[in-house]
């Protein structure tokens, strides 16, 4: 692996949401601040949207880790569940004891009892639902009913929806207008700007242990931005491949040619409108293919 070659403790561009690599770009920091203000204000529903790969899951984990001891958090990564199954998942997250054959009424009663216990303890309970665009309509309505649970002063359960833009279209439906009206805080997480991408790459390299001069040339960063559109997940994939190719050639700095070869090797990057600019490339197809194949098999 290339880590020792570049003086790194670990690979800097993994796609697993690791909060130690969280980058506080203006947009991600605004989104995090929005979440914290809304949660501490006791809002029932909060919504964060963003395209695929813009860092919603990483933001969610950073948010839950930042809330502090006054909050009890529950996390459901795949909410494509019918109402009863989602309530069972919530009960498991809250460590609610229940019989396997429990009916809906008794299950809701047990969840309510646990929420009241937490309120007496001075705790706020917050449920985060990732991939929220996949939640069935009837389950969204069940979630709305859960937020009806409250004391005289505040909600017993707060819910944060993290989803792709399709979630917005679902919330525009007449059948769930009551839920949409309850979302008082929302934020759309966009891609990185060109300058932010430069800082993003440098940030992840520092976290991974790099203490040298610029590892990615400005030309390489321009190529990465053009091929990725600033989408962090795609940036990570392309930067990782660029480092592999650079290492395979025994070089000390990632050049624009390495980033171009990485872009040609990554199908997802071709969806961006600037891809034709990269199509011509800086390397011949044969050299790029041979170099990338060699590096990927190391």
Protein Blocks (a to p, Z undefined) as FASTA:
>chain_A
ZZlmnopabdfkbcbdcfklpccdfklmmmmmmmmmmmmnopabdcddddehilpmmmmm
mmmmmnojmbccdddfblcbcfklmmmmmmmmnopacdfklcfklmmmmmmmmmmmmmmn
opacddddehklmpcfklmmmmmmmmmpccfkbcfbdcdddddfklmmmmmpmklmmmmm
mmmbdcddddddfklmmmmmmmmmmmnopabdcfbdfklmmmmmmmnnopaklmmmmmmm
mmmmmmmnopabdcfklmmmmmmmpmklmmpmklmmmmnombdfklmmmmmmmmmmZZ
